[in-house]
């Protein structure tokens, strides 16, 4: 079974982004592909991404 692809969108930036991401940027990601998303952001969303990829639900 092929793992689904999700779209991650930058919806806000607290101060500045050292990776150059801007509000509105979109990335195609899954648990094996970062889609160009920086490591800091990918690290933060990874637990939720794992949940979604394997059939879990976000409460």
C-alpha positions in Angstrom: 0.0 0.0 0.0 1.4 3.4 -1.0 1.5 6.0 1.8 -0.7 9.0 1.2 0.6 12.5 0.5 -0.5 15.4 2.5 -0.3 19.1 1.9 1.3 21.2 4.6 0.7 24.9 4.4 2.5 27.7 6.4 -0.3 29.6 8.0 1.7 31.8 10.3 5.3 32.6 11.3 6.0 33.9 14.8 9.0 36.1 14.1 11.0 35.1 11.1 11.9 31.9 9.3 15.6 31.1 8.8 14.6 28.6 6.1 12.8 31.3 4.1 9.3 29.9 4.3 6.5 32.4 3.9 2.8 32.3 4.9 1.0 30.5 2.1 3.9 28.2 1.1 2.6 24.6 0.5 4.6 21.4 0.7 3.7 17.8 -0.4 4.7 15.6 2.6 4.4 12.2 4.1 6.4 10.3 6.7 9.2 9.7 4.2 9.2 12.9 2.2 9.6 16.4 3.6 8.7 18.1 0.3 11.3 20.8 1.0 9.9 21.7 4.4 12.6 22.7 6.9 13.7 20.1 9.5 12.4 22.2 12.5 8.9 22.4 11.1 8.9 18.8 9.9 10.0 17.7 13.4 7.1 19.5 15.0 4.4 18.1 12.7 5.8 14.6 12.4 3.7 13.0 15.3 0.5 14.4 13.8 1.6 13.3 10.3 2.2 9.7 11.6 -1.2 9.7 13.1 -2.9 10.8 9.9 -0.9 8.5 7.6 -1.8 5.4 9.5 -5.5 6.0 9.9 -5.7 8.0 13.2 -7.9 11.0 13.8 -7.0 14.4 15.2 -9.3 15.1 18.2 
